[in-house]
Amino acid sequence: MSYVTNIFILDLFVIQKAKIQINWQLIPKFVTNIYLLWY
């Protein structure tokens, strides 16, 4: 049981890390798009 939960927690951590990396890649594009639209 603990082994399965450890894998599950590890998977969640990897998924969260991947989401953070994706967000950091998308945020600059999003900001530049707003900047281009605004001005």
mmCIF entry with sequence, helices, sheets and N, C-alpha, C, O atoms, coordinates in Angstrom:
data_MODEL
# 
_entry.id   MODEL 
# 
_entity.id                         1 
_entity.type                       polymer 
_entity.pdbx_number_of_molecules   1 
# 
_entity_poly.entity_id                      1 
_entity_poly.type                           'polypeptide(L)' 
_entity_poly.nstd_linkage                   no 
_entity_poly.nstd_monomer                   no 
_entity_poly.pdbx_seq_one_letter_code       MSYVTNIFILDLFVIQKAKIQINWQLIPKFVTNIYLLWY 
_entity_poly.pdbx_seq_one_letter_code_can   MSYVTNIFILDLFVIQKAKIQINWQLIPKFVTNIYLLWY 
_entity_poly.pdbx_strand_id                 A 
# 
loop_
_entity_poly_seq.entity_id 
_entity_poly_seq.num 
_entity_poly_seq.mon_id 
_entity_poly_seq.hetero 
1 1  MET n 
1 2  SER n 
1 3  TYR n 
1 4  VAL n 
1 5  THR n 
1 6  ASN n 
1 7  ILE n 
1 8  PHE n 
1 9  ILE n 
1 10 LEU n 
1 11 ASP n 
1 12 LEU n 
1 13 PHE n 
1 14 VAL n 
1 15 ILE n 
1 16 GLN n 
1 17 LYS n 
1 18 ALA n 
1 19 LYS n 
1 20 ILE n 
1 21 GLN n 
1 22 ILE n 
1 23 ASN n 
1 24 TRP n 
1 25 GLN n 
1 26 LEU n 
1 27 ILE n 
1 28 PRO n 
1 29 LYS n 
1 30 PHE n 
1 31 VAL n 
1 32 THR n 
1 33 ASN n 
1 34 ILE n 
1 35 TYR n 
1 36 LEU n 
1 37 LEU n 
1 38 TRP n 
1 39 TYR n 
# 
_struct_asym.id          A 
_struct_asym.entity_id   1 
# 
_struct_conf.conf_type_id            HELX_P 
_struct_conf.id                      HELX_P1 
_struct_conf.pdbx_PDB_helix_id       AA1 
_struct_conf.beg_label_comp_id       SER 
_struct_conf.beg_label_asym_id       A 
_struct_conf.beg_label_seq_id        2 
_struct_conf.pdbx_beg_PDB_ins_code   ? 
_struct_conf.end_label_comp_id       TRP 
_struct_conf.end_label_asym_id       A 
_struct_conf.end_label_seq_id        38 
_struct_conf.pdbx_end_PDB_ins_code   ? 
_struct_conf.beg_auth_comp_id        SER 
_struct_conf.beg_auth_asym_id        A 
_struct_conf.beg_auth_seq_id         2 
_struct_conf.end_auth_comp_id        TRP 
_struct_conf.end_auth_asym_id        A 
_struct_conf.end_auth_seq_id         38 
_struct_conf.pdbx_PDB_helix_class    1 
_struct_conf.details                 ? 
_struct_conf.pdbx_PDB_helix_length   37 
# 
_struct_conf_type.id          HELX_P 
_struct_conf_type.criteria    ? 
_struct_conf_type.reference   ? 
# 
loop_
_atom_site.group_PDB 
_atom_site.id 
_atom_site.type_symbol 
_atom_site.label_atom_id 
_atom_site.label_alt_id 
_atom_site.label_comp_id 
_atom_site.label_asym_id 
_atom_site.label_entity_id 
_atom_site.label_seq_id 
_atom_site.pdbx_PDB_ins_code 
_atom_site.Cartn_x 
_atom_site.Cartn_y 
_atom_site.Cartn_z 
_atom_site.occupancy 
_atom_site.B_iso_or_equiv 
_atom_site.pdbx_formal_charge 
_atom_site.auth_seq_id 
_atom_site.auth_comp_id 
_atom_site.auth_asym_id 
_atom_site.auth_atom_id 
_atom_site.pdbx_PDB_model_num 
ATOM 1   N N  . MET A 1 1  ? 0.839  -1.203 0.000   1.00 0.00 ? 1  MET A N  1 
ATOM 2   C CA . MET A 1 1  ? 0.000  0.000  0.000   1.00 0.00 ? 1  MET A CA 1 
ATOM 3   C C  . MET A 1 1  ? 0.874  1.254  0.000   1.00 0.00 ? 1  MET A C  1 
ATOM 4   O O  . MET A 1 1  ? 0.652  2.171  -0.791  1.00 0.00 ? 1  MET A O  1 
ATOM 5   N N  . SER A 1 2  ? 1.848  1.291  0.871   1.00 0.00 ? 2  SER A N  1 
ATOM 6   C CA . SER A 1 2  ? 2.730  2.465  0.952   1.00 0.00 ? 2  SER A CA 1 
ATOM 7   C C  . SER A 1 2  ? 3.531  2.626  -0.335  1.00 0.00 ? 2  SER A C  1 
ATOM 8   O O  . SER A 1 2  ? 3.815  3.744  -0.764  1.00 0.00 ? 2  SER A O  1 
ATOM 9   N N  . TYR A 1 3  ? 3.894  1.493  -0.952  1.00 0.00 ? 3  TYR A N  1 
ATOM 10  C CA . TYR A 1 3  ? 4.648  1.538  -2.204  1.00 0.00 ? 3  TYR A CA 1 
ATOM 11  C C  . TYR A 1 3  ? 3.813  2.179  -3.312  1.00 0.00 ? 3  TYR A C  1 
ATOM 12  O O  . TYR A 1 3  ? 4.310  3.006  -4.077  1.00 0.00 ? 3  TYR A O  1 
ATOM 13  N N  . VAL A 1 4  ? 2.557  1.793  -3.386  1.00 0.00 ? 4  VAL A N  1 
ATOM 14  C CA . VAL A 1 4  ? 1.640  2.350  -4.393  1.00 0.00 ? 4  VAL A CA 1 
ATOM 15  C C  . VAL A 1 4  ? 1.416  3.838  -4.153  1.00 0.00 ? 4  VAL A C  1 
ATOM 16  O O  . VAL A 1 4  ? 1.420  4.631  -5.094  1.00 0.00 ? 4  VAL A O  1 
ATOM 17  N N  . THR A 1 5  ? 1.221  4.216  -2.892  1.00 0.00 ? 5  THR A N  1 
ATOM 18  C CA . THR A 1 5  ? 0.989  5.631  -2.575  1.00 0.00 ? 5  THR A CA 1 
ATOM 19  C C  . THR A 1 5  ? 2.230  6.462  -2.874  1.00 0.00 ? 5  THR A C  1 
ATOM 20  O O  . THR A 1 5  ? 2.115  7.610  -3.303  1.00 0.00 ? 5  THR A O  1 
ATOM 21  N N  . ASN A 1 6  ? 3.419  5.893  -2.652  1.00 0.00 ? 6  ASN A N  1 
ATOM 22  C CA . ASN A 1 6  ? 4.656  6.602  -2.972  1.00 0.00 ? 6  ASN A CA 1 
ATOM 23  C C  . ASN A 1 6  ? 4.763  6.861  -4.468  1.00 0.00 ? 6  ASN A C  1 
ATOM 24  O O  . ASN A 1 6  ? 5.155  7.951  -4.882  1.00 0.00 ? 6  ASN A O  1 
ATOM 25  N N  . ILE A 1 7  ? 4.419  5.870  -5.281  1.00 0.00 ? 7  ILE A N  1 
ATOM 26  C CA . ILE A 1 7  ? 4.422  6.033  -6.740  1.00 0.00 ? 7  ILE A CA 1 
ATOM 27  C C  . ILE A 1 7  ? 3.401  7.089  -7.150  1.00 0.00 ? 7  ILE A C  1 
ATOM 28  O O  . ILE A 1 7  ? 3.670  7.922  -8.016  1.00 0.00 ? 7  ILE A O  1 
ATOM 29  N N  . PHE A 1 8  ? 2.227  7.048  -6.521  1.00 0.00 ? 8  PHE A N  1 
ATOM 30  C CA . PHE A 1 8  ? 1.165  8.010  -6.823  1.00 0.00 ? 8  PHE A CA 1 
ATOM 31  C C  . PHE A 1 8  ? 1.607  9.432  -6.498  1.00 0.00 ? 8  PHE A C  1 
ATOM 32  O O  . PHE A 1 8  ? 1.396  10.349 -7.292  1.00 0.00 ? 8  PHE A O  1 
ATOM 33  N N  . ILE A 1 9  ? 2.224  9.616  -5.323  1.00 0.00 ? 9  ILE A N  1 
ATOM 34  C CA . ILE A 1 9  ? 2.730  10.937 -4.917  1.00 0.00 ? 9  ILE A CA 1 
ATOM 35  C C  . ILE A 1 9  ? 3.830  11.394 -5.870  1.00 0.00 ? 9  ILE A C  1 
ATOM 36  O O  . ILE A 1 9  ? 3.879  12.562 -6.254  1.00 0.00 ? 9  ILE A O  1 
ATOM 37  N N  . LEU A 1 10 ? 4.707  10.476 -6.248  1.00 0.00 ? 10 LEU A N  1 
ATOM 38  C CA . LEU A 1 10 ? 5.790  10.797 -7.179  1.00 0.00 ? 10 LEU A CA 1 
ATOM 39  C C  . LEU A 1 10 ? 5.223  11.223 -8.532  1.00 0.00 ? 10 LEU A C  1 
ATOM 40  O O  . LEU A 1 10 ? 5.697  12.190 -9.128  1.00 0.00 ? 10 LEU A O  1 
ATOM 41  N N  . ASP A 1 11 ? 4.211  10.503 -9.016  1.00 0.00 ? 11 ASP A N  1 
ATOM 42  C CA . ASP A 1 11 ? 3.553  10.852 -10.275 1.00 0.00 ? 11 ASP A CA 1 
ATOM 43  C C  . ASP A 1 11 ? 2.914  12.232 -10.191 1.00 0.00 ? 11 ASP A C  1 
ATOM 44  O O  . ASP A 1 11 ? 3.027  13.027 -11.124 1.00 0.00 ? 11 ASP A O  1 
ATOM 45  N N  . LEU A 1 12 ? 2.247  12.520 -9.085  1.00 0.00 ? 12 LEU A N  1 
ATOM 46  C CA . LEU A 1 12 ? 1.635  13.839 -8.898  1.00 0.00 ? 12 LEU A CA 1 
ATOM 47  C C  . LEU A 1 12 ? 2.690  14.936 -8.905  1.00 0.00 ? 12 LEU A C  1 
ATOM 48  O O  . LEU A 1 12 ? 2.480  16.002 -9.482  1.00 0.00 ? 12 LEU A O  1 
ATOM 49  N N  . PHE A 1 13 ? 3.825  14.674 -8.263  1.00 0.00 ? 13 PHE A N  1 
ATOM 50  C CA . PHE A 1 13 ? 4.914  15.648 -8.208  1.00 0.00 ? 13 PHE A CA 1 
ATOM 51  C C  . PHE A 1 13 ? 5.461  15.911 -9.604  1.00 0.00 ? 13 PHE A C  1 
ATOM 52  O O  . PHE A 1 13 ? 5.714  17.059 -9.971  1.00 0.00 ? 13 PHE A O  1 
ATOM 53  N N  . VAL A 1 14 ? 5.644  14.845 -10.382 1.00 0.00 ? 14 VAL A N  1 
ATOM 54  C CA . VAL A 1 14 ? 6.141  14.978 -11.758 1.00 0.00 ? 14 VAL A CA 1 
ATOM 55  C C  . VAL A 1 14 ? 5.144  15.745 -12.616 1.00 0.00 ? 14 VAL A C  1 
ATOM 56  O O  . VAL A 1 14 ? 5.531  16.601 -13.412 1.00 0.00 ? 14 VAL A O  1 
ATOM 57  N N  . ILE A 1 15 ? 3.855  15.436 -12.452 1.00 0.00 ? 15 ILE A N  1 
ATOM 58  C CA . ILE A 1 15 ? 2.807  16.131 -13.210 1.00 0.00 ? 15 ILE A CA 1 
ATOM 59  C C  . ILE A 1 15 ? 2.791  17.617 -12.857 1.00 0.00 ? 15 ILE A C  1 
ATOM 60  O O  . ILE A 1 15 ? 2.714  18.467 -13.744 1.00 0.00 ? 15 ILE A O  1 
ATOM 61  N N  . GLN A 1 16 ? 2.862  17.929 -11.566 1.00 0.00 ? 16 GLN A N  1 
ATOM 62  C CA . GLN A 1 16 ? 2.882  19.330 -11.126 1.00 0.00 ? 16 GLN A CA 1 
ATOM 63  C C  . GLN A 1 16 ? 4.110  20.055 -11.671 1.00 0.00 ? 16 GLN A C  1 
ATOM 64  O O  . GLN A 1 16 ? 4.015  21.205 -12.099 1.00 0.00 ? 16 GLN A O  1 
ATOM 65  N N  . LYS A 1 17 ? 5.256  19.388 -11.656 1.00 0.00 ? 17 LYS A N  1 
ATOM 66  C CA . LYS A 1 17 ? 6.493  19.968 -12.172 1.00 0.00 ? 17 LYS A CA 1 
ATOM 67  C C  . LYS A 1 17 ? 6.352  20.230 -13.672 1.00 0.00 ? 17 LYS A C  1 
ATOM 68  O O  . LYS A 1 17 ? 6.791  21.267 -14.169 1.00 0.00 ? 17 LYS A O  1 
ATOM 69  N N  . ALA A 1 18 ? 5.738  19.287 -14.387 1.00 0.00 ? 18 ALA A N  1 
ATOM 70  C CA . ALA A 1 18 ? 5.518  19.448 -15.823 1.00 0.00 ? 18 ALA A CA 1 
ATOM 71  C C  . ALA A 1 18 ? 4.573  20.620 -16.092 1.00 0.00 ? 18 ALA A C  1 
ATOM 72  O O  . ALA A 1 18 ? 4.795  21.401 -17.017 1.00 0.00 ? 18 ALA A O  1 
ATOM 73  N N  . LYS A 1 19 ? 3.522  20.739 -15.283 1.00 0.00 ? 19 LYS A N  1 
ATOM 74  C CA . LYS A 1 19 ? 2.580  21.850 -15.438 1.00 0.00 ? 19 LYS A CA 1 
ATOM 75  C C  . LYS A 1 19 ? 3.270  23.192 -15.211 1.00 0.00 ? 19 LYS A C  1 
ATOM 76  O O  . LYS A 1 19 ? 3.025  24.154 -15.938 1.00 0.00 ? 19 LYS A O  1 
ATOM 77  N N  . ILE A 1 20 ? 4.137  23.248 -14.194 1.00 0.00 ? 20 ILE A N  1 
ATOM 78  C CA . ILE A 1 20 ? 4.865  24.485 -13.896 1.00 0.00 ? 20 ILE A CA 1 
ATOM 79  C C  . ILE A 1 20 ? 5.772  24.854 -15.068 1.00 0.00 ? 20 ILE A C  1 
ATOM 80  O O  . ILE A 1 20 ? 5.848  26.024 -15.445 1.00 0.00 ? 20 ILE A O  1 
ATOM 81  N N  . GLN A 1 21 ? 6.461  23.865 -15.648 1.00 0.00 ? 21 GLN A N  1 
ATOM 82  C CA . GLN A 1 21 ? 7.337  24.116 -16.794 1.00 0.00 ? 21 GLN A CA 1 
ATOM 83  C C  . GLN A 1 21 ? 6.525  24.590 -17.991 1.00 0.00 ? 21 GLN A C  1 
ATOM 84  O O  . GLN A 1 21 ? 6.929  25.518 -18.692 1.00 0.00 ? 21 GLN A O  1 
ATOM 85  N N  . ILE A 1 22 ? 5.379  23.955 -18.227 1.00 0.00 ? 22 ILE A N  1 
ATOM 86  C CA . ILE A 1 22 ? 4.499  24.359 -19.326 1.00 0.00 ? 22 ILE A CA 1 
ATOM 87  C C  . ILE A 1 22 ? 4.002  25.786 -19.108 1.00 0.00 ? 22 ILE A C  1 
ATOM 88  O O  . ILE A 1 22 ? 3.980  26.589 -20.041 1.00 0.00 ? 22 ILE A O  1 
ATOM 89  N N  . ASN A 1 23 ? 3.602  26.100 -17.872 1.00 0.00 ? 23 ASN A N  1 
ATOM 90  C CA . ASN A 1 23 ? 3.128  27.445 -17.554 1.00 0.00 ? 23 ASN A CA 1 
ATOM 91  C C  . ASN A 1 23 ? 4.209  28.487 -17.791 1.00 0.00 ? 23 ASN A C  1 
ATOM 92  O O  . ASN A 1 23 ? 3.934  29.550 -18.348 1.00 0.00 ? 23 ASN A O  1 
ATOM 93  N N  . TRP A 1 24 ? 5.444  28.191 -17.371 1.00 0.00 ? 24 TRP A N  1 
ATOM 94  C CA . TRP A 1 24 ? 6.545  29.138 -17.567 1.00 0.00 ? 24 TRP A CA 1 
ATOM 95  C C  . TRP A 1 24 ? 6.849  29.332 -19.043 1.00 0.00 ? 24 TRP A C  1 
ATOM 96  O O  . TRP A 1 24 ? 7.344  30.391 -19.432 1.00 0.00 ? 24 TRP A O  1 
ATOM 97  N N  . GLN A 1 25 ? 6.564  28.330 -19.878 1.00 0.00 ? 25 GLN A N  1 
ATOM 98  C CA . GLN A 1 25 ? 6.746  28.479 -21.323 1.00 0.00 ? 25 GLN A CA 1 
ATOM 99  C C  . GLN A 1 25 ? 5.601  29.283 -21.937 1.00 0.00 ? 25 GLN A C  1 
ATOM 100 O O  . GLN A 1 25 ? 5.813  30.044 -22.882 1.00 0.00 ? 25 GLN A O  1 
ATOM 101 N N  . LEU A 1 26 ? 4.390  29.116 -21.404 1.00 0.00 ? 26 LEU A N  1 
ATOM 102 C CA . LEU A 1 26 ? 3.215  29.782 -21.967 1.00 0.00 ? 26 LEU A CA 1 
ATOM 103 C C  . LEU A 1 26 ? 3.058  31.226 -21.502 1.00 0.00 ? 26 LEU A C  1 
ATOM 104 O O  . LEU A 1 26 ? 2.571  32.068 -22.257 1.00 0.00 ? 26 LEU A O  1 
ATOM 105 N N  . ILE A 1 27 ? 3.463  31.522 -20.268 1.00 0.00 ? 27 ILE A N  1 
ATOM 106 C CA . ILE A 1 27 ? 3.275  32.873 -19.719 1.00 0.00 ? 27 ILE A CA 1 
ATOM 107 C C  . ILE A 1 27 ? 3.949  33.956 -20.572 1.00 0.00 ? 27 ILE A C  1 
ATOM 108 O O  . ILE A 1 27 ? 3.299  34.960 -20.865 1.00 0.00 ? 27 ILE A O  1 
ATOM 109 N N  . PRO A 1 28 ? 5.215  33.809 -20.986 1.00 0.00 ? 28 PRO A N  1 
ATOM 110 C CA . PRO A 1 28 ? 5.834  34.848 -21.825 1.00 0.00 ? 28 PRO A CA 1 
ATOM 111 C C  . PRO A 1 28 ? 5.078  35.079 -23.135 1.00 0.00 ? 28 PRO A C  1 
ATOM 112 O O  . PRO A 1 28 ? 4.921  36.223 -23.563 1.00 0.00 ? 28 PRO A O  1 
ATOM 113 N N  . LYS A 1 29 ? 4.609  34.009 -23.773 1.00 0.00 ? 29 LYS A N  1 
ATOM 114 C CA . LYS A 1 29 ? 3.826  34.136 -25.013 1.00 0.00 ? 29 LYS A CA 1 
ATOM 115 C C  . LYS A 1 29 ? 2.520  34.877 -24.746 1.00 0.00 ? 29 LYS A C  1 
ATOM 116 O O  . LYS A 1 29 ? 2.114  35.741 -25.523 1.00 0.00 ? 29 LYS A O  1 
ATOM 117 N N  . PHE A 1 30 ? 1.868  34.528 -23.638 1.00 0.00 ? 30 PHE A N  1 
ATOM 118 C CA . PHE A 1 30 ? 0.606  35.158 -23.251 1.00 0.00 ? 30 PHE A CA 1 
ATOM 119 C C  . PHE A 1 30 ? 0.810  36.647 -22.991 1.00 0.00 ? 30 PHE A C  1 
ATOM 120 O O  . PHE A 1 30 ? 0.011  37.473 -23.432 1.00 0.00 ? 30 PHE A O  1 
ATOM 121 N N  . VAL A 1 31 ? 1.880  36.987 -22.276 1.00 0.00 ? 31 VAL A N  1 
ATOM 122 C CA . VAL A 1 31 ? 2.185  38.386 -21.955 1.00 0.00 ? 31 VAL A CA 1 
ATOM 123 C C  . VAL A 1 31 ? 2.510  39.167 -23.224 1.00 0.00 ? 31 VAL A C  1 
ATOM 124 O O  . VAL A 1 31 ? 2.044  40.294 -23.392 1.00 0.00 ? 31 VAL A O  1 
ATOM 125 N N  . THR A 1 32 ? 3.302  38.582 -24.115 1.00 0.00 ? 32 THR A N  1 
ATOM 126 C CA . THR A 1 32 ? 3.654  39.274 -25.359 1.00 0.00 ? 32 THR A CA 1 
ATOM 127 C C  . THR A 1 32 ? 2.424  39.470 -26.238 1.00 0.00 ? 32 THR A C  1 
ATOM 128 O O  . THR A 1 32 ? 2.307  40.492 -26.914 1.00 0.00 ? 32 THR A O  1 
ATOM 129 N N  . ASN A 1 33 ? 1.504  38.503 -26.237 1.00 0.00 ? 33 ASN A N  1 
ATOM 130 C CA . ASN A 1 33 ? 0.265  38.652 -27.004 1.00 0.00 ? 33 ASN A CA 1 
ATOM 131 C C  . ASN A 1 33 ? -0.582 39.801 -26.471 1.00 0.00 ? 33 ASN A C  1 
ATOM 132 O O  . ASN A 1 33 ? -1.110 40.596 -27.248 1.00 0.00 ? 33 ASN A O  1 
ATOM 133 N N  . ILE A 1 34 ? -0.713 39.891 -25.155 1.00 0.00 ? 34 ILE A N  1 
ATOM 134 C CA . ILE A 1 34 ? -1.464 40.999 -24.545 1.00 0.00 ? 34 ILE A CA 1 
ATOM 135 C C  . ILE A 1 34 ? -0.777 42.327 -24.860 1.00 0.00 ? 34 ILE A C  1 
ATOM 136 O O  . ILE A 1 34 ? -1.435 43.315 -25.187 1.00 0.00 ? 34 ILE A O  1 
ATOM 137 N N  . TYR A 1 35 ? 0.540  42.339 -24.760 1.00 0.00 ? 35 TYR A N  1 
ATOM 138 C CA . TYR A 1 35 ? 1.305  43.563 -25.026 1.00 0.00 ? 35 TYR A CA 1 
ATOM 139 C C  . TYR A 1 35 ? 1.093  44.028 -26.463 1.00 0.00 ? 35 TYR A C  1 
ATOM 140 O O  . TYR A 1 35 ? 0.909  45.218 -26.718 1.00 0.00 ? 35 TYR A O  1 
ATOM 141 N N  . LEU A 1 36 ? 1.121  43.073 -27.406 1.00 0.00 ? 36 LEU A N  1 
ATOM 142 C CA . LEU A 1 36 ? 0.922  43.411 -28.819 1.00 0.00 ? 36 LEU A CA 1 
ATOM 143 C C  . LEU A 1 36 ? -0.511 43.871 -29.084 1.00 0.00 ? 36 LEU A C  1 
ATOM 144 O O  . LEU A 1 36 ? -0.731 44.775 -29.891 1.00 0.00 ? 36 LEU A O  1 
ATOM 145 N N  . LEU A 1 37 ? -1.477 43.262 -28.419 1.00 0.00 ? 37 LEU A N  1 
ATOM 146 C CA . LEU A 1 37 ? -2.875 43.653 -28.608 1.00 0.00 ? 37 LEU A CA 1 
ATOM 147 C C  . LEU A 1 37 ? -3.169 45.009 -27.968 1.00 0.00 ? 37 LEU A C  1 
ATOM 148 O O  . LEU A 1 37 ? -3.939 45.805 -28.505 1.00 0.00 ? 37 LEU A O  1 
ATOM 149 N N  . TRP A 1 38 ? -2.544 45.263 -26.808 1.00 0.00 ? 38 TRP A N  1 
ATOM 150 C CA . TRP A 1 38 ? -2.859 46.468 -26.049 1.00 0.00 ? 38 TRP A CA 1 
ATOM 151 C C  . TRP A 1 38 ? -2.302 47.714 -26.722 1.00 0.00 ? 38 TRP A C  1 
ATOM 152 O O  . TRP A 1 38 ? -2.946 48.763 -26.738 1.00 0.00 ? 38 TRP A O  1 
ATOM 153 N N  . TYR A 1 39 ? -1.066 47.587 -27.290 1.00 0.00 ? 39 TYR A N  1 
ATOM 154 C CA . TYR A 1 39 ? -0.427 48.769 -27.879 1.00 0.00 ? 39 TYR A CA 1 
ATOM 155 C C  . TYR A 1 39 ? -0.415 48.705 -29.396 1.00 0.00 ? 39 TYR A C  1 
ATOM 156 O O  . TYR A 1 39 ? 0.086  49.620 -30.049 1.00 0.00 ? 39 TYR A O  1 
# 
